Amino acid sequence: MLQDIPTPALRETGSCVLETERLTLRRPTLADVNAIARLANDRRIAENTRRLPHPYLQHHAIEFVRAIAADRRETVFLIEHNHSPAGMVGIDWREHSAPELGYWLGFEHWGQGFGTEAARAAIDFFFEEFEAEHLISGARVTNPASRNILEKCGFQWSGVELHRFEALGSSSPVDRFRLSRSVWSSLKNWASSTRREP
């Protein structure tokens, strides 16, 4: 019975590039390792991102990029602004029944709307490419900027949970959010992104 229930299709994302008004989102490569390590090695980012260690060193970035390259189903994009890396956005498929949007930006890129723009492009890609009916995400309760991004993207608050943060070495309360395909469809009038092959 349960085995007869279809699960969302996980397809290879290949190497498509998403373009928004100001950003380019593409698969990170080993050529991006230094920039990723420089941006991610910031306690302000690590304390608001569950799995980023602090300090974040070059070997962490190398492991990250190699893991993405090894799993073609990964839906992870490097965010670029003016051909310069600015952060990361992607969908975490560890729980196939609960795909989760995650993102972070380098500190110098905060407050410019890049988080919302990149999140919307990743959300569009997710709902256009996969059969899942909803996407989840979260923001530390002490991170109103991230909560604001999720709300601007149509996510609806669904409660508070405790999650472990590697950089903190402890758990912290996280506001949980959910975006359904139907809500996304009704909000789809936001600025669209385009896709091209590299």
N, C-alpha and C positions, 0 to 999 in steps of 0.2 A: 504494500500500500504506500508507505512513505517513499519507498524506492521508485515508485511510479511518478512522483512529483518532479516535474522538470526543474532544473536549477538554471540560474542565469548562465548564458554562454560566455565563456572566457575565451576571447580570441586573441591572436597575436596582434599587438598594437603596431608592430613594424616600426618604421622610422618616420612617421608622418610629422609634419611641422604645423603647429597652430599659430595663426597670426591674429592679433587684435589691433586696435587702433594704435597702441603705443608699444606693444610687446610682441616678442616671438617666443614661442614655447617649443622646445625640441628635446630629444633624448640627450642626456649628458654623455660625454665621452671622456676618455682619459686626458684629453687636452684641456678639460675644464677643471681638473683636480685641484690645481693651485687656487683658482678663483673660488671654488666651492669651499675649500678649507679656510680660506681667508674670511669669507662671508660668515660661515657657520661657527667659527671660533670666537663666539661672542656670548658671554653668559646670559645676556638679555634674551637671546634667541633660544639657547639651550634650556633655560628655565621655563619656557613656554611651549617646548616641543618635547613630547614624551621620550623619544628614542635617541635624541642627539646627546652624545656625551660632551662633557666640558672638562678639559680643553678638547677641541675638535681639531685633530691633526691631519696631515696629508695622508697618512696611511688609512685613516677612517674614510676619507673621500675616495681613495683608490678601491677599498673594499666595497663601498657603496656603488660606485660606477660599475665595477666588475659584476656585482650581484645583479644589477639591472640588466647588464648585457647578457648574462647567463639565462635569464628568465624573460623570454620574449613576450610573456603575457603582462609584464609589469607596465603600469600606466603612470609613468613618472616623467615629468618634463622639467628641464632647466628653464627658468624664466630669464629672458634677455631683454634689456632696454638699451637701445642704441648700440647693439652688437656687444654689450657687456653683461656678464652674468649678474643677476640681481637676487636670485633665490630659487626655490624649488616648489613645485606643486604636483600633486598626484593622487591616485586612488590606491589605497592599501587593500589588498585582496586576501589578507591572512584569514579573515572570517568570510568565506564565500557567500554566506547568507546576509552579511552586513558589511558591504564595501564602504570604506571610509575615506572621505576627502581630508587631505592634510596639505599644509603649505607653510612656508616660512620665507621671509625676506631679509636681506642684509639690512642692518640698522640704517644705513644712509639712504635706503629706499622707502623707509616708513613714511606714512602720512601723505602719500602722493596718489593713492587710489590703485596702485599696482596690485595689491592683494586681491581686491574685488575683481579687477579686470582679468587676472590670471585664474582665479577661482571660477569665474563664469565660463571661461574658455574650457577649463578642465571638466566642468559640470556638463556643458553642452556635448563635449566629446563623449563623456560617459553615457549619457542618455541616448545619444545617437548611435553609439557603437555596441552597447550591451543591452541585454534584455531585462536587467534588474528593475524593480519597481520603486526602489528608494535608495537613497544615499544618506549616510550618517556623517556626523563630524562633531567636533568638540572644541571648546576653548576653556582654558583655565579661568576660574571665576575672577582672578585678578588681572585678566587680559581683556578689557572692554573693547579694544581695537579689533581683536580677532572675532569677538562676538558680533561686532558691528558688521564685519565682512559677511559672516554667515547670514545674518538677518537681511542684509541687502541682496543676498543671493536667493532669498526665499525660504531658507531653513527655518523650521519652527522648533522652539525650545521643547525638549521632552523630559527634562529632569536633570538632576545632579548626581554624579558618580565620583568615586575616588579612583584615581589612576596613578600609577607609579611613574615618576619622572627620573630618568637616569641621571641627569645633571644635578638634581636635588638630592638624590639618594633616598628619597622618601615618596610618599603618596601625597596628592594634593586634590582638592575638589575641582571637578571639571563640569561645566555646563554642557549638556549633551543636546544635539540638534538633529533633526531629521528633515529631509527634502524628498517628497514623493514625485514620481514622474508626472502626475496630474498637475501638481502645483508648478513644477518646472515648465510644463507645456503652457500653462496660463500666463507665466511670466516671461515667456521666450521673446518678448519684444525688446529686451535689453540689447545693447550693441552686440552684433554677432561677430564671431571669429571666423576666419577662413582656414582651410586646410590645404596644404600642398605637399608634394613629395619633394624631399631635399635634392 
